[in-house]
Amino acid sequence: MNYRKLDAALSSVVSDQPVSDEPNLEVSVRTLSPPDEEQQKELESHGVYGVSPRGRIFSARLSTRAVSSLSEKPWVRLLELAQELKPLG
């Protein structure tokens, strides 16, 4: 796993969990550029949804194994643990 591509929150969570195929982490996946066709298929196979050839930020429900795999891809820039947003005010 390339921990340099994980934000602090995701790094903390995956270091506390055993490697698993259970998709239990809500994650944002950021790529260096819009993914090509092969990269799109790979993202989708890991559980990333809404993959498009024009975007660079995608949502996903990933397993720790998928996080590890994607973190090693040279075209993935950052994996971030999704955070619940609260209304202002």
PDB file with one MODEL, atoms N, CA, C and O in Angstrom:
MODEL        1
ATOM      1  N   MET A   1       0.851  -1.176   0.000  1.00  0.00           N
ATOM      2  CA  MET A   1       0.000   0.000   0.000  1.00  0.00           C
ATOM      3  C   MET A   1       0.893   1.235   0.000  1.00  0.00           C
ATOM      4  O   MET A   1       1.876   1.310   0.738  1.00  0.00           O
ATOM      5  N   ASN A   2       0.532   2.202  -0.844  1.00  0.00           N
ATOM      6  CA  ASN A   2       1.273   3.456  -0.918  1.00  0.00           C
ATOM      7  C   ASN A   2       0.569   4.488  -0.034  1.00  0.00           C
ATOM      8  O   ASN A   2      -0.355   5.170  -0.477  1.00  0.00           O
ATOM      9  N   TYR A   3       1.016   4.593   1.215  1.00  0.00           N
ATOM     10  CA  TYR A   3       0.371   5.483   2.179  1.00  0.00           C
ATOM     11  C   TYR A   3       0.515   6.956   1.809  1.00  0.00           C
ATOM     12  O   TYR A   3      -0.236   7.788   2.318  1.00  0.00           O
ATOM     13  N   ARG A   4       1.455   7.294   0.943  1.00  0.00           N
ATOM     14  CA  ARG A   4       1.610   8.694   0.513  1.00  0.00           C
ATOM     15  C   ARG A   4       0.423   9.166  -0.315  1.00  0.00           C
ATOM     16  O   ARG A   4       0.195  10.369  -0.444  1.00  0.00           O
ATOM     17  N   LYS A   5      -0.333   8.229  -0.874  1.00  0.00           N
ATOM     18  CA  LYS A   5      -1.502   8.598  -1.675  1.00  0.00           C
ATOM     19  C   LYS A   5      -2.798   8.571  -0.869  1.00  0.00           C
ATOM     20  O   LYS A   5      -3.872   8.799  -1.427  1.00  0.00           O
ATOM     21  N   LEU A   6      -2.716   8.297   0.432  1.00  0.00           N
ATOM     22  CA  LEU A   6      -3.900   8.267   1.286  1.00  0.00           C
ATOM     23  C   LEU A   6      -3.919   9.518   2.161  1.00  0.00           C
ATOM     24  O   LEU A   6      -2.876   9.950   2.652  1.00  0.00           O
ATOM     25  N   ASP A   7      -5.107  10.100   2.358  1.00  0.00           N
ATOM     26  CA  ASP A   7      -5.180  11.204   3.309  1.00  0.00           C
ATOM     27  C   ASP A   7      -5.027  10.628   4.719  1.00  0.00           C
ATOM     28  O   ASP A   7      -5.095   9.414   4.910  1.00  0.00           O
ATOM     29  N   ALA A   8      -4.818  11.511   5.707  1.00  0.00           N
ATOM     30  CA  ALA A   8      -4.536  11.062   7.075  1.00  0.00           C
ATOM     31  C   ALA A   8      -5.665  10.210   7.643  1.00  0.00           C
ATOM     32  O   ALA A   8      -5.408   9.203   8.304  1.00  0.00           O
ATOM     33  N   ALA A   9      -6.910  10.603   7.394  1.00  0.00           N
ATOM     34  CA  ALA A   9      -8.051   9.868   7.941  1.00  0.00           C
ATOM     35  C   ALA A   9      -8.122   8.454   7.366  1.00  0.00           C
ATOM     36  O   ALA A   9      -8.324   7.495   8.111  1.00  0.00           O
ATOM     37  N   LEU A  10      -7.959   8.318   6.058  1.00  0.00           N
ATOM     38  CA  LEU A  10      -8.015   7.000   5.425  1.00  0.00           C
ATOM     39  C   LEU A  10      -6.816   6.148   5.859  1.00  0.00           C
ATOM     40  O   LEU A  10      -6.965   4.954   6.118  1.00  0.00           O
ATOM     41  N   SER A  11      -5.655   6.747   5.936  1.00  0.00           N
ATOM     42  CA  SER A  11      -4.464   6.040   6.383  1.00  0.00           C
ATOM     43  C   SER A  11      -4.665   5.446   7.772  1.00  0.00           C
ATOM     44  O   SER A  11      -4.291   4.301   8.026  1.00  0.00           O
ATOM     45  N   SER A  12      -5.251   6.223   8.656  1.00  0.00           N
ATOM     46  CA  SER A  12      -5.512   5.762  10.018  1.00  0.00           C
ATOM     47  C   SER A  12      -6.501   4.596  10.033  1.00  0.00           C
ATOM     48  O   SER A  12      -6.301   3.614  10.748  1.00  0.00           O
ATOM     49  N   VAL A  13      -7.564   4.710   9.243  1.00  0.00           N
ATOM     50  CA  VAL A  13      -8.591   3.661   9.216  1.00  0.00           C
ATOM     51  C   VAL A  13      -8.035   2.360   8.647  1.00  0.00           C
ATOM     52  O   VAL A  13      -8.246   1.297   9.232  1.00  0.00           O
ATOM     53  N   VAL A  14      -7.330   2.420   7.521  1.00  0.00           N
ATOM     54  CA  VAL A  14      -6.852   1.176   6.909  1.00  0.00           C
ATOM     55  C   VAL A  14      -5.734   0.531   7.719  1.00  0.00           C
ATOM     56  O   VAL A  14      -5.572  -0.689   7.677  1.00  0.00           O
ATOM     57  N   SER A  15      -4.962   1.323   8.452  1.00  0.00           N
ATOM     58  CA  SER A  15      -3.904   0.720   9.266  1.00  0.00           C
ATOM     59  C   SER A  15      -4.481  -0.040  10.453  1.00  0.00           C
ATOM     60  O   SER A  15      -3.818  -0.916  11.009  1.00  0.00           O
ATOM     61  N   ASP A  16      -5.723   0.290  10.849  1.00  0.00           N
ATOM     62  CA  ASP A  16      -6.378  -0.382  11.967  1.00  0.00           C
ATOM     63  C   ASP A  16      -7.222  -1.580  11.541  1.00  0.00           C
ATOM     64  O   ASP A  16      -7.724  -2.312  12.394  1.00  0.00           O
ATOM     65  N   GLN A  17      -7.386  -1.790  10.235  1.00  0.00           N
ATOM     66  CA  GLN A  17      -8.234  -2.874   9.744  1.00  0.00           C
ATOM     67  C   GLN A  17      -7.400  -3.952   9.065  1.00  0.00           C
ATOM     68  O   GLN A  17      -6.374  -3.652   8.454  1.00  0.00           O
ATOM     69  N   PRO A  18      -7.835  -5.209   9.168  1.00  0.00           N
ATOM     70  CA  PRO A  18      -7.151  -6.256   8.405  1.00  0.00           C
ATOM     71  C   PRO A  18      -7.489  -6.108   6.918  1.00  0.00           C
ATOM     72  O   PRO A  18      -8.518  -5.536   6.558  1.00  0.00           O
ATOM     73  N   VAL A  19      -6.618  -6.627   6.075  1.00  0.00           N
ATOM     74  CA  VAL A  19      -6.886  -6.591   4.634  1.00  0.00           C
ATOM     75  C   VAL A  19      -8.117  -7.437   4.368  1.00  0.00           C
ATOM     76  O   VAL A  19      -8.210  -8.583   4.809  1.00  0.00           O
ATOM     77  N   SER A  20      -9.060  -6.855   3.637  1.00  0.00           N
ATOM     78  CA  SER A  20     -10.350  -7.508   3.420  1.00  0.00           C
ATOM     79  C   SER A  20     -10.873  -7.177   2.030  1.00  0.00           C
ATOM     80  O   SER A  20     -10.468  -6.191   1.415  1.00  0.00           O
ATOM     81  N   ASP A  21     -11.779  -8.018   1.547  1.00  0.00           N
ATOM     82  CA  ASP A  21     -12.462  -7.756   0.279  1.00  0.00           C
ATOM     83  C   ASP A  21     -13.835  -7.134   0.512  1.00  0.00           C
ATOM     84  O   ASP A  21     -14.569  -6.879  -0.443  1.00  0.00           O
ATOM     85  N   GLU A  22     -14.187  -6.889   1.765  1.00  0.00           N
ATOM     86  CA  GLU A  22     -15.486  -6.294   2.106  1.00  0.00           C
ATOM     87  C   GLU A  22     -15.444  -4.788   1.837  1.00  0.00           C
ATOM     88  O   GLU A  22     -14.674  -4.071   2.476  1.00  0.00           O
ATOM     89  N   PRO A  23     -16.268  -4.298   0.893  1.00  0.00           N
ATOM     90  CA  PRO A  23     -16.266  -2.856   0.596  1.00  0.00           C
ATOM     91  C   PRO A  23     -16.981  -2.075   1.702  1.00  0.00           C
ATOM     92  O   PRO A  23     -18.208  -1.978   1.711  1.00  0.00           O
ATOM     93  N   ASN A  24     -16.208  -1.525   2.623  1.00  0.00           N
ATOM     94  CA  ASN A  24     -16.800  -0.837   3.765  1.00  0.00           C
ATOM     95  C   ASN A  24     -16.255   0.571   3.985  1.00  0.00           C
ATOM     96  O   ASN A  24     -16.506   1.176   5.027  1.00  0.00           O
ATOM     97  N   LEU A  25     -15.516   1.093   3.019  1.00  0.00           N
ATOM     98  CA  LEU A  25     -14.938   2.429   3.150  1.00  0.00           C
ATOM     99  C   LEU A  25     -15.474   3.345   2.054  1.00  0.00           C
ATOM    100  O   LEU A  25     -15.324   3.058   0.867  1.00  0.00           O
ATOM    101  N   GLU A  26     -16.093   4.439   2.457  1.00  0.00           N
ATOM    102  CA  GLU A  26     -16.542   5.451   1.492  1.00  0.00           C
ATOM    103  C   GLU A  26     -15.351   6.356   1.194  1.00  0.00           C
ATOM    104  O   GLU A  26     -14.801   6.999   2.088  1.00  0.00           O
ATOM    105  N   VAL A  27     -14.967   6.393  -0.069  1.00  0.00           N
ATOM    106  CA  VAL A  27     -13.715   7.041  -0.456  1.00  0.00           C
ATOM    107  C   VAL A  27     -13.921   7.911  -1.692  1.00  0.00           C
ATOM    108  O   VAL A  27     -14.754   7.609  -2.546  1.00  0.00           O
ATOM    109  N   SER A  28     -13.155   8.990  -1.775  1.00  0.00           N
ATOM    110  CA  SER A  28     -13.041   9.769  -3.010  1.00  0.00           C
ATOM    111  C   SER A  28     -11.719   9.383  -3.663  1.00  0.00           C
ATOM    112  O   SER A  28     -10.674   9.355  -3.013  1.00  0.00           O
ATOM    113  N   VAL A  29     -11.783   9.089  -4.944  1.00  0.00           N
ATOM    114  CA  VAL A  29     -10.596   8.714  -5.710  1.00  0.00           C
ATOM    115  C   VAL A  29     -10.294   9.865  -6.667  1.00  0.00           C
ATOM    116  O   VAL A  29     -11.142  10.259  -7.467  1.00  0.00           O
ATOM    117  N   ARG A  30      -9.076  10.397  -6.576  1.00  0.00           N
ATOM    118  CA  ARG A  30      -8.647  11.477  -7.470  1.00  0.00           C
ATOM    119  C   ARG A  30      -7.562  10.945  -8.395  1.00  0.00           C
ATOM    120  O   ARG A  30      -6.584  10.347  -7.947  1.00  0.00           O
ATOM    121  N   THR A  31      -7.750  11.170  -9.690  1.00  0.00           N
ATOM    122  CA  THR A  31      -6.774  10.722 -10.674  1.00  0.00           C
ATOM    123  C   THR A  31      -5.983  11.915 -11.186  1.00  0.00           C
ATOM    124  O   THR A  31      -6.423  13.058 -11.063  1.00  0.00           O
ATOM    125  N   LEU A  32      -4.811  11.649 -11.762  1.00  0.00           N
ATOM    126  CA  LEU A  32      -3.974  12.727 -12.291  1.00  0.00           C
ATOM    127  C   LEU A  32      -4.605  13.398 -13.505  1.00  0.00           C
ATOM    128  O   LEU A  32      -4.450  14.602 -13.712  1.00  0.00           O
ATOM    129  N   SER A  33      -5.313  12.615 -14.297  1.00  0.00           N
ATOM    130  CA  SER A  33      -6.000  13.124 -15.485  1.00  0.00           C
ATOM    131  C   SER A  33      -7.251  12.273 -15.676  1.00  0.00           C
ATOM    132  O   SER A  33      -7.392  11.232 -15.035  1.00  0.00           O
ATOM    133  N   PRO A  34      -8.158  12.701 -16.549  1.00  0.00           N
ATOM    134  CA  PRO A  34      -9.330  11.857 -16.795  1.00  0.00           C
ATOM    135  C   PRO A  34      -8.882  10.459 -17.224  1.00  0.00           C
ATOM    136  O   PRO A  34      -7.971  10.324 -18.041  1.00  0.00           O
ATOM    137  N   PRO A  35      -9.513   9.430 -16.681  1.00  0.00           N
ATOM    138  CA  PRO A  35      -9.062   8.064 -16.973  1.00  0.00           C
ATOM    139  C   PRO A  35      -9.363   7.637 -18.405  1.00  0.00           C
ATOM    140  O   PRO A  35     -10.392   7.991 -18.981  1.00  0.00           O
ATOM    141  N   ASP A  36      -8.427   6.861 -18.962  1.00  0.00           N
ATOM    142  CA  ASP A  36      -8.675   6.288 -20.285  1.00  0.00           C
ATOM    143  C   ASP A  36      -9.601   5.088 -20.113  1.00  0.00           C
ATOM    144  O   ASP A  36     -10.004   4.758 -18.998  1.00  0.00           O
ATOM    145  N   GLU A  37      -9.930   4.448 -21.211  1.00  0.00           N
ATOM    146  CA  GLU A  37     -10.906   3.348 -21.173  1.00  0.00           C
ATOM    147  C   GLU A  37     -10.473   2.208 -20.255  1.00  0.00           C
ATOM    148  O   GLU A  37     -11.284   1.676 -19.497  1.00  0.00           O
ATOM    149  N   GLU A  38      -9.208   1.836 -20.320  1.00  0.00           N
ATOM    150  CA  GLU A  38      -8.701   0.744 -19.477  1.00  0.00           C
ATOM    151  C   GLU A  38      -8.748   1.132 -17.994  1.00  0.00           C
ATOM    152  O   GLU A  38      -9.127   0.325 -17.145  1.00  0.00           O
ATOM    153  N   GLN A  39      -8.363   2.365 -17.697  1.00  0.00           N
ATOM    154  CA  GLN A  39      -8.403   2.842 -16.309  1.00  0.00           C
ATOM    155  C   GLN A  39      -9.842   2.926 -15.796  1.00  0.00           C
ATOM    156  O   GLN A  39     -10.104   2.621 -14.633  1.00  0.00           O
ATOM    157  N   GLN A  40     -10.766   3.336 -16.652  1.00  0.00           N
ATOM    158  CA  GLN A  40     -12.174   3.386 -16.262  1.00  0.00           C
ATOM    159  C   GLN A  40     -12.662   2.002 -15.856  1.00  0.00           C
ATOM    160  O   GLN A  40     -13.323   1.847 -14.830  1.00  0.00           O
ATOM    161  N   LYS A  41     -12.337   1.003 -16.657  1.00  0.00           N
ATOM    162  CA  LYS A  41     -12.754  -0.374 -16.358  1.00  0.00           C
ATOM    163  C   LYS A  41     -12.147  -0.847 -15.044  1.00  0.00           C
ATOM    164  O   LYS A  41     -12.814  -1.514 -14.252  1.00  0.00           O
ATOM    165  N   GLU A  42     -10.891  -0.505 -14.813  1.00  0.00           N
ATOM    166  CA  GLU A  42     -10.245  -0.919 -13.570  1.00  0.00           C
ATOM    167  C   GLU A  42     -10.895  -0.236 -12.362  1.00  0.00           C
ATOM    168  O   GLU A  42     -11.141  -0.882 -11.343  1.00  0.00           O
ATOM    169  N   LEU A  43     -11.170   1.053 -12.471  1.00  0.00           N
ATOM    170  CA  LEU A  43     -11.845   1.762 -11.378  1.00  0.00           C
ATOM    171  C   LEU A  43     -13.195   1.117 -11.076  1.00  0.00           C
ATOM    172  O   LEU A  43     -13.519   0.856  -9.918  1.00  0.00           O
ATOM    173  N   GLU A  44     -13.974   0.865 -12.116  1.00  0.00           N
ATOM    174  CA  GLU A  44     -15.300   0.260 -11.938  1.00  0.00           C
ATOM    175  C   GLU A  44     -15.201  -1.134 -11.325  1.00  0.00           C
ATOM    176  O   GLU A  44     -16.053  -1.513 -10.523  1.00  0.00           O
ATOM    177  N   SER A  45     -14.181  -1.896 -11.689  1.00  0.00           N
ATOM    178  CA  SER A  45     -14.029  -3.254 -11.153  1.00  0.00           C
ATOM    179  C   SER A  45     -13.733  -3.235  -9.653  1.00  0.00           C
ATOM    180  O   SER A  45     -13.996  -4.216  -8.958  1.00  0.00           O
ATOM    181  N   HIS A  46     -13.197  -2.139  -9.158  1.00  0.00           N
ATOM    182  CA  HIS A  46     -12.905  -2.002  -7.726  1.00  0.00           C
ATOM    183  C   HIS A  46     -14.085  -1.429  -6.946  1.00  0.00           C
ATOM    184  O   HIS A  46     -14.060  -1.408  -5.715  1.00  0.00           O
ATOM    185  N   GLY A  47     -15.124  -0.960  -7.652  1.00  0.00           N
ATOM    186  CA  GLY A  47     -16.286  -0.428  -6.944  1.00  0.00           C
ATOM    187  C   GLY A  47     -16.449   1.073  -7.044  1.00  0.00           C
ATOM    188  O   GLY A  47     -17.281   1.657  -6.349  1.00  0.00           O
ATOM    189  N   VAL A  48     -15.661   1.706  -7.905  1.00  0.00           N
ATOM    190  CA  VAL A  48     -15.799   3.147  -8.116  1.00  0.00           C
ATOM    191  C   VAL A  48     -16.993   3.368  -9.024  1.00  0.00           C
ATOM    192  O   VAL A  48     -17.133   2.690 -10.042  1.00  0.00           O
ATOM    193  N   TYR A  49     -17.863   4.318  -8.663  1.00  0.00           N
ATOM    194  CA  TYR A  49     -19.044   4.561  -9.488  1.00  0.00           C
ATOM    195  C   TYR A  49     -19.016   5.964 -10.074  1.00  0.00           C
ATOM    196  O   TYR A  49     -18.343   6.859  -9.564  1.00  0.00           O
ATOM    197  N   GLY A  50     -19.767   6.131 -11.160  1.00  0.00           N
ATOM    198  CA  GLY A  50     -19.822   7.418 -11.839  1.00  0.00           C
ATOM    199  C   GLY A  50     -18.557   7.741 -12.617  1.00  0.00           C
ATOM    200  O   GLY A  50     -18.241   8.910 -12.837  1.00  0.00           O
ATOM    201  N   VAL A  51     -17.836   6.711 -13.032  1.00  0.00           N
ATOM    202  CA  VAL A  51     -16.584   6.936 -13.766  1.00  0.00           C
ATOM    203  C   VAL A  51     -16.903   7.477 -15.146  1.00  0.00           C
ATOM    204  O   VAL A  51     -17.743   6.931 -15.862  1.00  0.00           O
ATOM    205  N   SER A  52     -16.224   8.556 -15.514  1.00  0.00           N
ATOM    206  CA  SER A  52     -16.435   9.146 -16.829  1.00  0.00           C
ATOM    207  C   SER A  52     -15.086   9.556 -17.406  1.00  0.00           C
ATOM    208  O   SER A  52     -14.138   9.799 -16.659  1.00  0.00           O
ATOM    209  N   PRO A  53     -14.996   9.633 -18.730  1.00  0.00           N
ATOM    210  CA  PRO A  53     -13.720  10.013 -19.344  1.00  0.00           C
ATOM    211  C   PRO A  53     -13.413  11.504 -19.188  1.00  0.00           C
ATOM    212  O   PRO A  53     -12.363  11.967 -19.632  1.00  0.00           O
ATOM    213  N   ARG A  54     -14.319  12.257 -18.561  1.00  0.00           N
ATOM    214  CA  ARG A  54     -14.075  13.698 -18.381  1.00  0.00           C
ATOM    215  C   ARG A  54     -13.741  14.077 -16.948  1.00  0.00           C
ATOM    216  O   ARG A  54     -13.219  15.165 -16.704  1.00  0.00           O
ATOM    217  N   GLY A  55     -14.033  13.199 -15.995  1.00  0.00           N
ATOM    218  CA  GLY A  55     -13.824  13.547 -14.592  1.00  0.00           C
ATOM    219  C   GLY A  55     -12.461  13.140 -14.072  1.00  0.00           C
ATOM    220  O   GLY A  55     -11.743  12.367 -14.705  1.00  0.00           O
ATOM    221  N   ARG A  56     -12.114  13.676 -12.900  1.00  0.00           N
ATOM    222  CA  ARG A  56     -10.880  13.278 -12.222  1.00  0.00           C
ATOM    223  C   ARG A  56     -11.122  12.961 -10.745  1.00  0.00           C
ATOM    224  O   ARG A  56     -10.200  12.545 -10.043  1.00  0.00           O
ATOM    225  N   ILE A  57     -12.357  13.154 -10.269  1.00  0.00           N
ATOM    226  CA  ILE A  57     -12.704  12.849  -8.883  1.00  0.00           C
ATOM    227  C   ILE A  57     -13.926  11.941  -8.908  1.00  0.00           C
ATOM    228  O   ILE A  57     -14.944  12.271  -9.516  1.00  0.00           O
ATOM    229  N   PHE A  58     -13.817  10.788  -8.240  1.00  0.00           N
ATOM    230  CA  PHE A  58     -14.881   9.793  -8.274  1.00  0.00           C
ATOM    231  C   PHE A  58     -15.161   9.278  -6.868  1.00  0.00           C
ATOM    232  O   PHE A  58     -14.264   9.239  -6.025  1.00  0.00           O
ATOM    233  N   SER A  59     -16.393   8.889  -6.622  1.00  0.00           N
ATOM    234  CA  SER A  59     -16.790   8.315  -5.338  1.00  0.00           C
ATOM    235  C   SER A  59     -16.750   6.800  -5.431  1.00  0.00           C
ATOM    236  O   SER A  59     -16.907   6.215  -6.502  1.00  0.00           O
ATOM    237  N   ALA A  60     -16.535   6.181  -4.275  1.00  0.00           N
ATOM    238  CA  ALA A  60     -16.461   4.724  -4.263  1.00  0.00           C
ATOM    239  C   ALA A  60     -16.718   4.188  -2.870  1.00  0.00           C
ATOM    240  O   ALA A  60     -16.507   4.868  -1.866  1.00  0.00           O
ATOM    241  N   ARG A  61     -17.177   2.955  -2.840  1.00  0.00           N
ATOM    242  CA  ARG A  61     -17.216   2.169  -1.602  1.00  0.00           C
ATOM    243  C   ARG A  61     -16.198   1.065  -1.846  1.00  0.00           C
ATOM    244  O   ARG A  61     -16.423   0.160  -2.650  1.00  0.00           O
ATOM    245  N   LEU A  62     -15.071   1.151  -1.139  1.00  0.00           N
ATOM    246  CA  LEU A  62     -13.948   0.263  -1.409  1.00  0.00           C
ATOM    247  C   LEU A  62     -13.608  -0.622  -0.219  1.00  0.00           C
ATOM    248  O   LEU A  62     -13.879  -0.289   0.935  1.00  0.00           O
ATOM    249  N   SER A  63     -13.011  -1.751  -0.540  1.00  0.00           N
ATOM    250  CA  SER A  63     -12.426  -2.625   0.487  1.00  0.00           C
ATOM    251  C   SER A  63     -11.003  -2.144   0.755  1.00  0.00           C
ATOM    252  O   SER A  63     -10.447  -1.353  -0.007  1.00  0.00           O
ATOM    253  N   THR A  64     -10.428  -2.630   1.841  1.00  0.00           N
ATOM    254  CA  THR A  64      -9.035  -2.268   2.110  1.00  0.00           C
ATOM    255  C   THR A  64      -8.117  -2.820   1.016  1.00  0.00           C
ATOM    256  O   THR A  64      -7.100  -2.208   0.689  1.00  0.00           O
ATOM    257  N   ARG A  65      -8.470  -3.958   0.460  1.00  0.00           N
ATOM    258  CA  ARG A  65      -7.669  -4.519  -0.641  1.00  0.00           C
ATOM    259  C   ARG A  65      -7.729  -3.611  -1.876  1.00  0.00           C
ATOM    260  O   ARG A  65      -6.714  -3.409  -2.542  1.00  0.00           O
ATOM    261  N   ALA A  66      -8.906  -3.066  -2.184  1.00  0.00           N
ATOM    262  CA  ALA A  66      -9.045  -2.164  -3.336  1.00  0.00           C
ATOM    263  C   ALA A  66      -8.291  -0.857  -3.089  1.00  0.00           C
ATOM    264  O   ALA A  66      -7.668  -0.317  -4.003  1.00  0.00           O
ATOM    265  N   VAL A  67      -8.345  -0.350  -1.858  1.00  0.00           N
ATOM    266  CA  VAL A  67      -7.583   0.865  -1.519  1.00  0.00           C
ATOM    267  C   VAL A  67      -6.100   0.610  -1.763  1.00  0.00           C
ATOM    268  O   VAL A  67      -5.414   1.435  -2.367  1.00  0.00           O
ATOM    269  N   SER A  68      -5.615  -0.520  -1.298  1.00  0.00           N
ATOM    270  CA  SER A  68      -4.211  -0.872  -1.484  1.00  0.00           C
ATOM    271  C   SER A  68      -3.854  -0.950  -2.967  1.00  0.00           C
ATOM    272  O   SER A  68      -2.842  -0.398  -3.399  1.00  0.00           O
ATOM    273  N   SER A  69      -4.681  -1.631  -3.732  1.00  0.00           N
ATOM    274  CA  SER A  69      -4.430  -1.798  -5.163  1.00  0.00           C
ATOM    275  C   SER A  69      -4.423  -0.454  -5.890  1.00  0.00           C
ATOM    276  O   SER A  69      -3.506  -0.166  -6.660  1.00  0.00           O
ATOM    277  N   LEU A  70      -5.445   0.366  -5.645  1.00  0.00           N
ATOM    278  CA  LEU A  70      -5.526   1.658  -6.334  1.00  0.00           C
ATOM    279  C   LEU A  70      -4.402   2.602  -5.913  1.00  0.00           C
ATOM    280  O   LEU A  70      -3.931   3.402  -6.720  1.00  0.00           O
ATOM    281  N   SER A  71      -3.972   2.513  -4.662  1.00  0.00           N
ATOM    282  CA  SER A  71      -2.901   3.401  -4.195  1.00  0.00           C
ATOM    283  C   SER A  71      -1.585   3.137  -4.927  1.00  0.00           C
ATOM    284  O   SER A  71      -0.706   3.998  -4.958  1.00  0.00           O
ATOM    285  N   GLU A  72      -1.451   1.967  -5.505  1.00  0.00           N
ATOM    286  CA  GLU A  72      -0.229   1.611  -6.231  1.00  0.00           C
ATOM    287  C   GLU A  72      -0.262   2.022  -7.700  1.00  0.00           C
ATOM    288  O   GLU A  72       0.758   1.931  -8.383  1.00  0.00           O
ATOM    289  N   LYS A  73      -1.404   2.469  -8.193  1.00  0.00           N
ATOM    290  CA  LYS A  73      -1.521   2.849  -9.604  1.00  0.00           C
ATOM    291  C   LYS A  73      -0.868   4.211  -9.832  1.00  0.00           C
ATOM    292  O   LYS A  73      -1.142   5.151  -9.085  1.00  0.00           O
ATOM    293  N   PRO A  74      -0.017   4.337 -10.839  1.00  0.00           N
ATOM    294  CA  PRO A  74       0.664   5.616 -11.075  1.00  0.00           C
ATOM    295  C   PRO A  74      -0.281   6.746 -11.492  1.00  0.00           C
ATOM    296  O   PRO A  74       0.060   7.919 -11.343  1.00  0.00           O
ATOM    297  N   TRP A  75      -1.450   6.410 -12.006  1.00  0.00           N
ATOM    298  CA  TRP A  75      -2.399   7.421 -12.477  1.00  0.00           C
ATOM    299  C   TRP A  75      -3.381   7.847 -11.392  1.00  0.00           C
ATOM    300  O   TRP A  75      -4.194   8.742 -11.624  1.00  0.00           O
ATOM    301  N   VAL A  76      -3.326   7.230 -10.211  1.00  0.00           N
ATOM    302  CA  VAL A  76      -4.146   7.665  -9.068  1.00  0.00           C
ATOM    303  C   VAL A  76      -3.330   8.663  -8.267  1.00  0.00           C
ATOM    304  O   VAL A  76      -2.205   8.375  -7.859  1.00  0.00           O
ATOM    305  N   ARG A  77      -3.907   9.844  -8.043  1.00  0.00           N
ATOM    306  CA  ARG A  77      -3.214  10.897  -7.318  1.00  0.00           C
ATOM    307  C   ARG A  77      -3.443  10.821  -5.818  1.00  0.00           C
ATOM    308  O   ARG A  77      -2.503  10.969  -5.037  1.00  0.00           O
ATOM    309  N   LEU A  78      -4.722  10.585  -5.397  1.00  0.00           N
ATOM    310  CA  LEU A  78      -5.060  10.650  -3.983  1.00  0.00           C
ATOM    311  C   LEU A  78      -6.318   9.842  -3.695  1.00  0.00           C
ATOM    312  O   LEU A  78      -7.248   9.811  -4.501  1.00  0.00           O
ATOM    313  N   LEU A  79      -6.335   9.194  -2.545  1.00  0.00           N
ATOM    314  CA  LEU A  79      -7.524   8.511  -2.034  1.00  0.00           C
ATOM    315  C   LEU A  79      -7.864   9.168  -0.703  1.00  0.00           C
ATOM    316  O   LEU A  79      -7.018   9.252   0.187  1.00  0.00           O
ATOM    317  N   GLU A  80      -9.101   9.634  -0.567  1.00  0.00           N
ATOM    318  CA  GLU A  80      -9.518  10.346   0.637  1.00  0.00           C
ATOM    319  C   GLU A  80     -10.734   9.681   1.255  1.00  0.00           C
ATOM    320  O   GLU A  80     -11.663   9.297   0.544  1.00  0.00           O
ATOM    321  N   LEU A  81     -10.736   9.543   2.561  1.00  0.00           N
ATOM    322  CA  LEU A  81     -11.900   9.029   3.261  1.00  0.00           C
ATOM    323  C   LEU A  81     -13.011  10.068   3.180  1.00  0.00           C
ATOM    324  O   LEU A  81     -12.802  11.235   3.513  1.00  0.00           O
ATOM    325  N   ALA A  82     -14.189   9.643   2.740  1.00  0.00           N
ATOM    326  CA  ALA A  82     -15.329  10.563   2.650  1.00  0.00           C
ATOM    327  C   ALA A  82     -15.723  10.996   4.061  1.00  0.00           C
ATOM    328  O   ALA A  82     -15.668  10.212   5.008  1.00  0.00           O
ATOM    329  N   GLN A  83     -16.117  12.251   4.175  1.00  0.00           N
ATOM    330  CA  GLN A  83     -16.514  12.771   5.475  1.00  0.00           C
ATOM    331  C   GLN A  83     -17.916  13.300   5.387  1.00  0.00           C
ATOM    332  O   GLN A  83     -18.324  13.882   4.382  1.00  0.00           O
ATOM    333  N   GLU A  84     -18.648  13.088   6.459  1.00  0.00           N
ATOM    334  CA  GLU A  84     -20.020  13.570   6.516  1.00  0.00           C
ATOM    335  C   GLU A  84     -20.006  15.093   6.644  1.00  0.00           C
ATOM    336  O   GLU A  84     -19.387  15.654   7.548  1.00  0.00           O
ATOM    337  N   LEU A  85     -20.698  15.738   5.724  1.00  0.00           N
ATOM    338  CA  LEU A  85     -20.775  17.197   5.761  1.00  0.00           C
ATOM    339  C   LEU A  85     -21.969  17.620   6.595  1.00  0.00           C
ATOM    340  O   LEU A  85     -23.041  17.019   6.525  1.00  0.00           O
ATOM    341  N   LYS A  86     -21.771  18.645   7.373  1.00  0.00           N
ATOM    342  CA  LYS A  86     -22.868  19.163   8.209  1.00  0.00           C
ATOM    343  C   LYS A  86     -23.248  20.537   7.706  1.00  0.00           C
ATOM    344  O   LYS A  86     -22.390  21.289   7.244  1.00  0.00           O
ATOM    345  N   PRO A  87     -24.533  20.876   7.788  1.00  0.00           N
ATOM    346  CA  PRO A  87     -24.975  22.176   7.305  1.00  0.00           C
ATOM    347  C   PRO A  87     -24.341  23.308   8.109  1.00  0.00           C
ATOM    348  O   PRO A  87     -24.096  23.185   9.309  1.00  0.00           O
ATOM    349  N   LEU A  88     -24.087  24.401   7.419  1.00  0.00           N
ATOM    350  CA  LEU A  88     -23.553  25.589   8.101  1.00  0.00           C
ATOM    351  C   LEU A  88     -24.670  26.279   8.864  1.00  0.00           C
ATOM    352  O   LEU A  88     -25.829  26.273   8.449  1.00  0.00           O
ATOM    353  N   GLY A  89     -24.303  26.861   9.960  1.00  0.00           N
ATOM    354  CA  GLY A  89     -25.266  27.682  10.693  1.00  0.00           C
ATOM    355  C   GLY A  89     -26.081  27.016  11.687  1.00  0.00           C
ATOM    356  O   GLY A  89     -26.910  27.655  12.335  1.00  0.00           O
TER     357      GLY A  89
ENDMDL
END
